[in-house]
């Protein structure tokens, strides 16, 4: 143990997994090439640019006390920070050292166009990331957890979703915001499980149904996701202190029966050891598998649109269903599941910050954010989270859960920002042992919201 501590001290402060001074050198090279107007176009230049800015803003967000604890940390700072830089034309500074092209176009416009071309179109980096996320996160779950908890846990999740949607819609009508608008643009993204697996794919679904552009959708949904995350953390800390009755508070046990099976539904040490043995070949298998599932989702989506043209279901939703079926019925060999999990971990740990940079630059419009934000907007976010608490708690009680633990896991862990939100919510409630159930909410619960979102937008999108 002492040797590990000494090694960490010798390694010192790190950025993007390397000593900070190496990262600083690489960053200077990338920024200098951008300012000179010679940053390579396409994947090479875009990845370098987005990783540098994403890492810096991630570090800032993860070190700001209130932002780190209640507002989603680095994720929110990256998105809004990059959106602010573009809003203020900060990147216009790059034009000072570069020269306009033959048509007189300044370098800033060229840089933004390159990033948008790399990030936004159908099948570009955003879809690539989401495919890895969905496939790896579902196949990486404990199969027993997925099967055993479904009978009781999913009703509690649906209870939270229905109550959250109901309160948000009523509040939207009462405040003059609009019931459908509150439902689709506030409640839906809050309950969607964060940015990468929630608001971002939802914005693409908005665009695919012709409801509004992805930029407009995500600019309205982004603040809701951040506020919902903060509200979930605060509510989790309050609920465990206010409700102390042993009939309602399991002190960390979800099921009323004494045999709480959370531990047996975690990933076993043998499987974890296999996952930790990273293989370059496995990465390739994970890449092929995730993109194949994505292609399969498009096949089913196309067939569905011809059979049932009145109801649009996005390819993401069909992909989620296909992956979940393969996991539940054990249709894929273990080595493929491990490969997909390793590929998902690689993408998530190394490229999430880059993804968020793309969201901030390409999808976030601060004009729309400023225009949308209001007191009624804040209250609607609060009502959504309260609905998640009430619905998940009451249904959880009916199916044999302690209401406090049910409303925290099946309710607030649906309304937070995914994995980091789960940690924050469970830490605030002092219920870290419930992480397996929180992950069902973040992973499969978020997937359910995408499916619901596809259906709701096809039916209600025209009313926005």
KEVEXRO-15493 format. One record per residue (C-alpha): residue number from 1; residue in three letters; y, z, x. Coordinates in Angstrom, 3 decimals, padded with zeros to 6 digits. Example, Ala and Ser with C-alpha at 12.3 -4.5 7.8 and 13.67 -1.06 7.14 Angstrom:
2
    k    r         y         z         x
    1  ALA  -004.500   007.800   012.300
    2  SER  -001.060   007.140   013.670
END
This chain:
464
    k    r         y         z         x
    1  UNK   000.000   000.000   000.000
    2  UNK   002.411   000.907   002.786
    3  UNK   001.637  -002.417   004.489
    4  UNK   002.610  -004.279   001.308
    5  UNK   005.893  -002.377   001.130
    6  UNK   006.646  -003.190   004.776
    7  UNK   005.886  -006.869   004.166
    8  UNK   008.250  -006.927   001.183
    9  UNK   010.999  -005.304   003.249
   10  UNK   010.545  -007.859   006.011
   11  UNK   010.617  -010.741   003.528
   12  UNK   013.894  -009.535   002.047
   13  UNK   015.821  -011.073  -000.813
   14  UNK   014.299  -014.230  -002.274
   15  UNK   015.436  -017.090  -004.468
   16  UNK   012.980  -019.559  -006.003
   17  UNK   010.154  -017.806  -004.151
   18  UNK   011.647  -018.276  -000.671
   19  UNK   013.995  -016.277   001.582
   20  UNK   017.511  -016.715   000.217
   21  UNK   018.860  -018.446   003.346
   22  UNK   016.333  -021.293   003.064
   23  UNK   017.250  -021.717  -000.578
   24  UNK   020.931  -021.705   000.415
   25  UNK   020.373  -024.504   002.953
   26  UNK   018.502  -026.653   000.424
   27  UNK   021.170  -025.955  -002.195
   28  UNK   023.961  -027.051   000.129
   29  UNK   022.115  -030.305   000.816
   30  UNK   021.641  -030.983  -002.914
   31  UNK   025.238  -030.084  -003.851
   32  UNK   026.713  -032.056  -000.964
   33  UNK   024.724  -035.145  -001.904
   34  UNK   025.891  -034.729  -005.521
   35  UNK   029.532  -034.385  -004.491
   36  UNK   029.270  -037.444  -002.267
   37  UNK   027.767  -039.406  -005.144
   38  UNK   024.507  -040.133  -003.340
   39  UNK   022.128  -037.741  -005.147
   40  UNK   019.019  -039.834  -005.928
   41  UNK   018.744  -040.955  -009.522
   42  UNK   015.665  -040.259  -011.631
   43  UNK   013.130  -037.491  -011.204
   44  UNK   013.793  -036.638  -007.539
   45  UNK   017.509  -036.030  -007.803
   46  UNK   017.409  -034.467  -011.266
   47  UNK   014.742  -031.932  -010.344
   48  UNK   016.646  -030.896  -007.209
   49  UNK   019.969  -030.562  -009.055
   50  UNK   018.501  -028.693  -012.044
   51  UNK   016.364  -026.312  -009.970
   52  UNK   019.333  -025.310  -007.788
   53  UNK   021.664  -024.580  -010.701
   54  UNK   018.879  -023.038  -012.791
   55  UNK   017.836  -020.633  -010.042
   56  UNK   021.414  -019.480  -009.405
   57  UNK   022.227  -018.884  -013.071
   58  UNK   018.822  -017.271  -013.664
   59  UNK   019.536  -014.766  -010.915
   60  UNK   022.948  -013.966  -012.347
   61  UNK   021.574  -013.426  -015.858
   62  UNK   018.657  -011.296  -014.702
   63  UNK   021.060  -008.947  -012.879
   64  UNK   023.706  -008.463  -015.577
   65  UNK   022.775  -005.118  -017.253
   66  UNK   023.584  -005.774  -020.925
   67  UNK   022.684  -009.464  -020.815
   68  UNK   019.398  -008.677  -019.051
   69  UNK   018.376  -005.964  -021.514
   70  UNK   019.566  -007.311  -024.855
   71  UNK   020.543  -010.978  -024.731
   72  UNK   017.635  -012.740  -023.052
   73  UNK   018.755  -012.456  -019.417
   74  UNK   018.718  -015.542  -017.252
   75  UNK   017.609  -017.910  -020.016
   76  UNK   020.760  -017.403  -022.066
   77  UNK   023.041  -017.450  -019.008
   78  UNK   021.556  -020.758  -017.820
   79  UNK   021.932  -022.449  -021.202
   80  UNK   025.425  -021.242  -022.023
   81  UNK   026.564  -021.314  -018.390
   82  UNK   025.635  -024.959  -017.946
   83  UNK   027.052  -025.812  -021.368
   84  UNK   030.317  -024.127  -020.377
   85  UNK   030.486  -026.000  -017.060
   86  UNK   030.125  -029.309  -018.850
   87  UNK   032.553  -028.249  -021.583
   88  UNK   035.177  -027.465  -018.924
   89  UNK   034.312  -030.621  -016.944
   90  UNK   033.428  -028.549  -013.886
   91  UNK   031.304  -031.390  -012.559
   92  UNK   034.425  -033.531  -012.429
   93  UNK   034.909  -031.870  -009.019
   94  UNK   032.065  -034.072  -007.792
   95  UNK   034.311  -037.091  -008.330
   96  UNK   036.693  -035.886  -005.594
   97  UNK   034.373  -036.898  -002.744
   98  UNK   032.550  -039.756  -004.451
   99  UNK   033.810  -043.209  -005.311
  100  UNK   033.668  -044.969  -008.703
  101  UNK   030.976  -047.617  -008.975
  102  UNK   031.651  -051.338  -009.219
  103  UNK   032.494  -050.979  -012.931
  104  UNK   034.923  -048.110  -012.241
  105  UNK   032.613  -045.424  -013.683
  106  UNK   033.111  -041.987  -012.100
  107  UNK   030.164  -040.202  -010.529
  108  UNK   030.176  -037.312  -013.028
  109  UNK   029.428  -039.705  -015.867
  110  UNK   026.657  -041.309  -013.816
  111  UNK   025.137  -037.909  -012.930
  112  UNK   025.108  -036.723  -016.551
  113  UNK   023.666  -040.048  -017.688
  114  UNK   020.861  -039.730  -015.111
  115  UNK   020.033  -036.191  -016.247
  116  UNK   020.062  -037.207  -019.925
  117  UNK   017.791  -040.179  -019.200
  118  UNK   015.392  -037.906  -017.334
  119  UNK   015.467  -035.118  -019.923
  120  UNK   016.191  -036.306  -023.445
  121  UNK   014.285  -039.443  -024.504
  122  UNK   010.968  -039.156  -026.313
  123  UNK   008.259  -038.695  -023.695
  124  UNK   010.686  -037.492  -021.007
  125  UNK   010.604  -034.167  -019.129
  126  UNK   011.217  -032.043  -022.226
  127  UNK   008.085  -033.364  -023.978
  128  UNK   006.144  -033.047  -020.725
  129  UNK   007.084  -029.354  -020.446
  130  UNK   006.310  -028.561  -024.085
  131  UNK   002.888  -030.243  -023.856
  132  UNK   001.949  -028.032  -020.894
  133  UNK   003.329  -024.937  -022.626
  134  UNK   001.446  -025.403  -025.892
  135  UNK  -001.886  -026.379  -024.356
  136  UNK  -001.946  -023.743  -021.626
  137  UNK  -000.666  -020.839  -023.691
  138  UNK  -003.193  -021.303  -026.528
  139  UNK  -006.189  -022.106  -024.312
  140  UNK  -005.180  -019.166  -022.110
  141  UNK  -005.571  -016.659  -024.928
  142  UNK  -008.609  -014.437  -025.294
  143  UNK  -010.853  -016.151  -027.853
  144  UNK  -011.936  -012.830  -029.343
  145  UNK  -008.295  -011.867  -029.769
  146  UNK  -007.600  -015.129  -031.555
  147  UNK  -010.583  -014.793  -033.902
  148  UNK  -010.732  -011.061  -034.652
  149  UNK  -007.054  -010.463  -035.196
  150  UNK  -006.547  -013.485  -037.422
  151  UNK  -007.964  -011.955  -040.597
  152  UNK  -005.534  -009.025  -040.531
  153  UNK  -002.793  -009.999  -038.156
  154  UNK  -001.810  -013.388  -039.536
  155  UNK  -001.129  -012.001  -043.042
  156  UNK   001.251  -009.509  -041.403
  157  UNK   002.958  -012.352  -039.514
  158  UNK   003.332  -014.371  -042.725
  159  UNK   004.688  -011.291  -044.484
  160  UNK   007.413  -011.028  -041.851
  161  UNK   008.151  -014.765  -042.006
  162  UNK   008.439  -014.829  -045.811
  163  UNK   010.664  -011.743  -045.958
  164  UNK   012.847  -012.997  -043.092
  165  UNK   013.261  -016.395  -044.736
  166  UNK   013.936  -014.775  -048.112
  167  UNK   016.623  -012.353  -046.903
  168  UNK   018.303  -015.026  -044.776
  169  UNK   018.407  -017.442  -047.724
  170  UNK   019.807  -014.800  -050.084
  171  UNK   022.371  -013.790  -047.485
  172  UNK   023.314  -017.411  -046.878
  173  UNK   023.935  -017.914  -050.586
  174  UNK   025.882  -014.644  -050.884
  175  UNK   028.107  -015.271  -047.846
  176  UNK   028.872  -018.886  -048.734
  177  UNK   027.003  -020.121  -045.657
  178  UNK   024.386  -021.885  -047.735
  179  UNK   020.842  -020.747  -048.503
  180  UNK   019.120  -023.818  -047.032
  181  UNK   021.426  -023.892  -044.016
  182  UNK   020.734  -020.206  -043.280
  183  UNK   017.005  -020.780  -043.713
  184  UNK   016.695  -023.838  -041.478
  185  UNK   019.352  -023.182  -038.831
  186  UNK   019.205  -019.386  -038.436
  187  UNK   015.971  -017.877  -039.783
  188  UNK   013.687  -020.699  -038.617
  189  UNK   014.760  -020.657  -034.919
  190  UNK   014.909  -016.849  -034.756
  191  UNK   011.318  -016.622  -035.961
  192  UNK   010.276  -019.517  -033.701
  193  UNK   009.567  -017.539  -030.532
  194  UNK   012.444  -018.242  -028.146
  195  UNK   013.871  -021.384  -026.592
  196  UNK   011.184  -023.414  -024.802
  197  UNK   008.522  -023.043  -027.504
  198  UNK   010.858  -022.504  -030.464
  199  UNK   014.421  -023.792  -030.730
  200  UNK   013.912  -026.738  -028.378
  201  UNK   010.911  -028.355  -030.128
  202  UNK   012.511  -027.480  -033.480
  203  UNK   015.611  -029.436  -032.482
  204  UNK   013.397  -032.427  -031.699
  205  UNK   011.765  -032.078  -035.108
  206  UNK   015.233  -032.000  -036.716
  207  UNK   016.049  -035.247  -034.954
  208  UNK   012.735  -036.923  -035.802
  209  UNK   013.239  -036.239  -039.525
  210  UNK   016.762  -037.660  -039.433
  211  UNK   018.282  -034.351  -040.569
  212  UNK   020.712  -034.110  -037.645
  213  UNK   020.771  -034.874  -033.957
  214  UNK   018.949  -032.551  -031.566
  215  UNK   022.306  -031.691  -029.965
  216  UNK   023.797  -030.536  -033.270
  217  UNK   020.691  -028.550  -034.195
  218  UNK   020.297  -026.689  -030.926
  219  UNK   024.018  -025.900  -030.702
  220  UNK   023.757  -024.071  -034.024
  221  UNK   020.353  -022.496  -033.321
  222  UNK   021.016  -021.272  -029.774
  223  UNK   023.305  -018.363  -030.704
  224  UNK   020.873  -017.340  -033.449
  225  UNK   018.009  -017.100  -030.958
  226  UNK   020.074  -014.943  -028.581
  227  UNK   021.378  -012.663  -031.334
  228  UNK   017.906  -012.373  -032.868
  229  UNK   016.477  -011.354  -029.499
  230  UNK   019.123  -008.666  -028.989
  231  UNK   018.730  -007.373  -032.546
  232  UNK   014.934  -007.194  -032.192
  233  UNK   015.165  -005.044  -029.071
  234  UNK   017.635  -002.630  -030.671
  235  UNK   015.622  -002.369  -033.912
  236  UNK   012.411  -001.684  -031.966
  237  UNK   013.994   001.296  -030.199
  238  UNK   015.441   002.644  -033.477
  239  UNK   012.320   002.262  -035.654
  240  UNK   010.004   004.324  -033.437
  241  UNK   012.555   007.155  -033.442
  242  UNK   013.330   007.108  -037.168
  243  UNK   009.760   006.774  -038.495
  244  UNK   007.605   009.555  -037.052
  245  UNK   005.136   010.175  -039.891
  246  UNK   001.536   009.870  -038.680
  247  UNK   000.724   007.785  -041.754
  248  UNK   003.245   005.162  -040.689
  249  UNK   003.499   005.542  -036.921
  250  UNK   000.309   004.973  -034.907
  251  UNK   001.931   006.025  -031.600
  252  UNK   000.790   002.758  -030.032
  253  UNK  -002.369   002.116  -032.100
  254  UNK  -002.067  -000.918  -034.372
  255  UNK  -005.144  -000.410  -036.567
  256  UNK  -005.450   002.728  -038.654
  257  UNK  -009.086   003.149  -037.581
  258  UNK  -009.500   005.186  -034.414
  259  UNK  -011.200   002.317  -032.618
  260  UNK  -008.155   000.349  -031.537
  261  UNK  -009.531  -002.887  -030.127
  262  UNK  -006.432  -004.081  -028.271
  263  UNK  -007.971  -003.394  -024.860
  264  UNK  -011.218  -005.255  -025.534
  265  UNK  -009.260  -008.306  -026.607
  266  UNK  -007.364  -008.634  -023.353
  267  UNK  -008.374  -011.159  -020.703
  268  UNK  -011.242  -009.627  -018.708
  269  UNK  -011.046  -009.024  -014.951
  270  UNK  -013.679  -011.694  -014.230
  271  UNK  -011.730  -014.364  -016.115
  272  UNK  -008.474  -013.195  -014.562
  273  UNK  -010.004  -013.571  -011.095
  274  UNK  -010.955  -017.170  -011.911
  275  UNK  -007.438  -017.867  -013.130
  276  UNK  -005.919  -016.368  -010.010
  277  UNK  -007.984  -018.689  -007.808
  278  UNK  -005.483  -021.531  -007.940
  279  UNK  -006.884  -025.014  -007.336
  280  UNK  -004.948  -028.224  -006.716
  281  UNK  -007.699  -030.111  -008.559
  282  UNK  -007.308  -027.766  -011.534
  283  UNK  -003.614  -028.612  -011.697
  284  UNK  -004.499  -032.273  -012.125
  285  UNK  -007.050  -031.468  -014.823
  286  UNK  -004.463  -029.383  -016.654
  287  UNK  -001.922  -032.187  -016.421
  288  UNK  -004.321  -034.751  -017.887
  289  UNK  -005.602  -032.406  -020.612
  290  UNK  -002.161  -031.308  -021.818
  291  UNK  -000.790  -034.841  -021.955
  292  UNK  -003.974  -036.048  -023.699
  293  UNK  -003.558  -033.398  -026.398
  294  UNK   000.041  -034.531  -026.770
  295  UNK  -001.137  -038.128  -027.189
  296  UNK  -003.698  -036.955  -029.764
  297  UNK  -000.922  -035.228  -031.682
  298  UNK   000.953  -038.525  -031.844
  299  UNK  -002.170  -040.334  -033.079
  300  UNK  -002.653  -037.881  -035.971
  301  UNK   001.086  -037.812  -036.709
  302  UNK   001.129  -041.617  -037.023
  303  UNK  -001.933  -041.674  -039.298
  304  UNK  -000.505  -038.845  -041.423
  305  UNK   002.833  -040.638  -041.854
  306  UNK   000.969  -043.638  -043.284
  307  UNK  -001.244  -041.557  -045.584
  308  UNK   001.422  -039.053  -046.725
  309  UNK   004.816  -040.647  -046.009
  310  UNK   006.694  -038.122  -048.168
  311  UNK   005.810  -035.174  -045.897
  312  UNK   006.563  -035.504  -042.195
  313  UNK   004.598  -033.337  -039.739
  314  UNK   005.645  -033.596  -036.103
  315  UNK   003.203  -034.455  -033.325
  316  UNK   003.792  -030.982  -031.843
  317  UNK   002.305  -029.393  -034.955
  318  UNK  -000.825  -031.576  -034.871
  319  UNK  -001.187  -030.901  -031.167
  320  UNK  -001.048  -027.133  -031.794
  321  UNK  -003.704  -027.382  -034.516
  322  UNK  -005.980  -029.457  -032.280
  323  UNK  -005.690  -027.061  -029.331
  324  UNK  -006.262  -024.001  -031.548
  325  UNK  -009.376  -025.578  -033.110
  326  UNK  -010.776  -026.332  -029.654
  327  UNK  -010.158  -022.732  -028.604
  328  UNK  -011.588  -021.075  -031.707
  329  UNK  -014.747  -023.191  -031.781
  330  UNK  -015.156  -023.119  -028.004
  331  UNK  -015.192  -026.933  -027.761
  332  UNK  -013.869  -027.143  -024.209
  333  UNK  -015.662  -025.937  -021.078
  334  UNK  -014.276  -022.936  -019.260
  335  UNK  -013.056  -024.919  -016.255
  336  UNK  -010.759  -027.029  -018.460
  337  UNK  -009.293  -023.946  -020.141
  338  UNK  -008.671  -022.362  -016.731
  339  UNK  -007.137  -025.596  -015.453
  340  UNK  -004.771  -025.838  -018.421
  341  UNK  -003.755  -022.205  -017.983
  342  UNK  -003.027  -022.715  -014.280
  343  UNK  -001.032  -025.878  -014.969
  344  UNK   000.938  -024.083  -017.700
  345  UNK   001.695  -021.179  -015.334
  346  UNK   002.856  -023.577  -012.618
  347  UNK   005.161  -025.440  -014.996
  348  UNK   006.480  -022.278  -016.643
  349  UNK   007.199  -020.352  -013.434
  350  UNK   008.662  -023.220  -011.427
  351  UNK   010.365  -025.479  -013.945
  352  UNK   011.560  -023.290  -016.818
  353  UNK   014.959  -022.752  -015.197
  354  UNK   015.273  -026.525  -014.718
  355  UNK   014.344  -027.031  -018.375
  356  UNK   017.075  -024.612  -019.474
  357  UNK   019.631  -026.426  -017.321
  358  UNK   018.732  -029.618  -019.164
  359  UNK   019.104  -027.867  -022.508
  360  UNK   022.542  -026.543  -021.556
  361  UNK   023.768  -029.911  -020.283
  362  UNK   022.136  -032.266  -022.769
  363  UNK   021.752  -030.331  -026.018
  364  UNK   024.307  -027.531  -026.163
  365  UNK   027.691  -028.469  -027.577
  366  UNK   030.079  -025.524  -027.244
  367  UNK   032.413  -027.154  -029.758
  368  UNK   029.709  -026.789  -032.418
  369  UNK   028.829  -023.252  -031.258
  370  UNK   032.460  -022.110  -031.541
  371  UNK   032.856  -023.796  -034.919
  372  UNK   029.649  -022.237  -036.293
  373  UNK   029.967  -018.680  -034.980
  374  UNK   031.327  -016.138  -037.478
  375  UNK   030.760  -012.656  -038.925
  376  UNK   028.552  -014.104  -041.656
  377  UNK   026.484  -015.804  -038.934
  378  UNK   025.939  -012.429  -037.221
  379  UNK   024.963  -010.770  -040.504
  380  UNK   022.491  -013.533  -041.306
  381  UNK   020.811  -013.017  -037.917
  382  UNK   020.557  -009.290  -038.671
  383  UNK   019.111  -009.957  -042.137
  384  UNK   016.496  -012.270  -040.632
  385  UNK   015.306  -009.578  -038.223
  386  UNK   015.336  -006.904  -040.936
  387  UNK   013.253  -009.195  -043.115
  388  UNK   010.732  -009.605  -040.303
  389  UNK   010.506  -005.811  -039.993
  390  UNK   010.126  -005.153  -043.730
  391  UNK   007.653  -007.956  -044.445
  392  UNK   005.406  -007.361  -041.429
  393  UNK   005.474  -003.592  -041.964
  394  UNK   004.540  -003.710  -045.649
  395  UNK   001.803  -006.344  -045.329
  396  UNK   000.531  -004.604  -042.202
  397  UNK   000.158  -001.411  -044.228
  398  UNK  -001.854  -003.278  -046.867
  399  UNK  -004.289  -004.777  -044.332
  400  UNK  -004.928  -001.531  -042.474
  401  UNK  -002.254  -001.456  -039.764
  402  UNK   000.237   001.265  -038.969
  403  UNK   003.512  -000.133  -040.384
  404  UNK   005.594   000.798  -037.313
  405  UNK   003.285  -001.029  -034.914
  406  UNK   002.877  -003.907  -037.351
  407  UNK   006.600  -004.462  -037.821
  408  UNK   007.139  -004.325  -034.047
  409  UNK   004.374  -006.754  -033.089
  410  UNK   004.009  -009.065  -036.113
  411  UNK   007.698  -008.830  -037.008
  412  UNK   010.051  -008.242  -034.086
  413  UNK   007.863  -010.022  -031.547
  414  UNK   008.221  -013.075  -033.780
  415  UNK   012.002  -012.706  -033.826
  416  UNK   012.511  -012.198  -030.093
  417  UNK   012.644  -014.738  -027.253
  418  UNK   008.986  -015.183  -026.423
  419  UNK   007.355  -013.596  -023.375
  420  UNK   010.419  -011.875  -021.912
  421  UNK   011.412  -010.771  -025.395
  422  UNK   007.942  -009.257  -025.910
  423  UNK   008.326  -007.169  -022.773
  424  UNK   011.806  -006.025  -023.804
  425  UNK   010.828  -005.175  -027.391
  426  UNK   007.642  -003.315  -026.450
  427  UNK   009.444  -001.488  -023.644
  428  UNK   012.190  -000.388  -026.033
  429  UNK   009.520   000.855  -028.465
  430  UNK   007.328   002.325  -025.684
  431  UNK   004.372   000.291  -026.983
  432  UNK   003.383  -001.857  -023.990
  433  UNK  -000.312  -001.453  -024.832
  434  UNK   000.274  -003.770  -027.786
  435  UNK   001.066  -006.755  -025.562
  436  UNK  -002.076  -008.727  -026.633
  437  UNK  -000.870  -008.680  -030.238
  438  UNK   002.704  -009.458  -029.222
  439  UNK   001.401  -012.555  -027.476
  440  UNK  -000.256  -013.750  -030.673
  441  UNK   003.173  -013.554  -032.308
  442  UNK   004.946  -015.353  -029.485
  443  UNK   002.319  -018.029  -028.910
  444  UNK   000.536  -018.757  -032.175
  445  UNK   003.270  -017.336  -034.377
  446  UNK   005.761  -019.669  -032.747
  447  UNK   003.305  -022.523  -033.228
  448  UNK   003.038  -021.665  -036.923
  449  UNK   006.828  -021.842  -037.208
  450  UNK   006.796  -025.356  -035.739
  451  UNK   004.268  -026.412  -038.360
  452  UNK   006.274  -024.741  -041.139
  453  UNK   009.438  -026.272  -039.717
  454  UNK   007.992  -029.774  -039.901
  455  UNK   007.088  -029.278  -043.560
  456  UNK   010.346  -027.561  -044.530
  457  UNK   012.538  -030.159  -042.867
  458  UNK   010.722  -032.999  -044.566
  459  UNK   011.294  -031.294  -047.935
  460  UNK   014.659  -029.555  -047.510
  461  UNK   016.348  -031.395  -044.631
  462  UNK   018.293  -033.624  -046.978
  463  UNK   019.984  -030.563  -048.524
  464  UNK   021.756  -029.542  -045.311
END
